[in-house]
Amino acid sequence: MSQTGARQSRYHLGRVLLVAVPMALVSIGWLASAKESAEPAKTRAPRFNPEEVLTIDLGTIQAYASALHFDSVLGAADSQLVDFRFDQGHVNQRTGSPSRIEPELGAAYLTQNELADGRIVARVRSHTVYDRQGIGPWWSYLWVDQRGPGKSWRSVLIPSEALRTRVISTVQLHEHQLGYPTNCPQGASCARFTSKGPCYACGQSGWCTGPKKPPQDR
């Protein structure tokens, strides 16, 4: 090969490398970004002390809730006629009021220890005011932790409406295999109203279901 031909070959090789290397780096960066975006984001922890959830001011709770992401799409969320008069709410086509429950997007990915420390995992509202339950035409946030009697699981329903009482209830933490919420992909954050009460994603362990007995006011 002549010297001119060799120089041209090296020139073309250099141009190929100048194009190929940046494209390879872009591809690697895109794959890393895609992998990162595919990894679920857990429900973030509050900036306040979780042990103070019963007494912390409402403004602090609302600031925390506003930083969360609730899934409003039906299928993840649920909208039904729900009666809250005697418990945390059960589906009743005759006496129920139009109600809605939405899960926090990252609730299904929490570890049991993270959930035990305390997180808002869903929010609920109804067209009708139920004073004792703290539910009405405003969002009420469902906080779950493991600070009940004897370190039992409990929920704290926190109305976003000022002057409403926070309501403490026991919750049952169970596995996905019990058969509800229905039509929810394994591992996804969903929330449902059922005949047994609200059922919503509670970490990697499964679901939380509210009790049928009346909740206890703070």
Summary of the structure (lengths in Angstrom):
residues: 218
radius of gyration: 24.8
end to end distance: 90.3
largest distance: 94.3
contacts: 661
relative contact order: 0.16
helix: 29%
strand: 28%
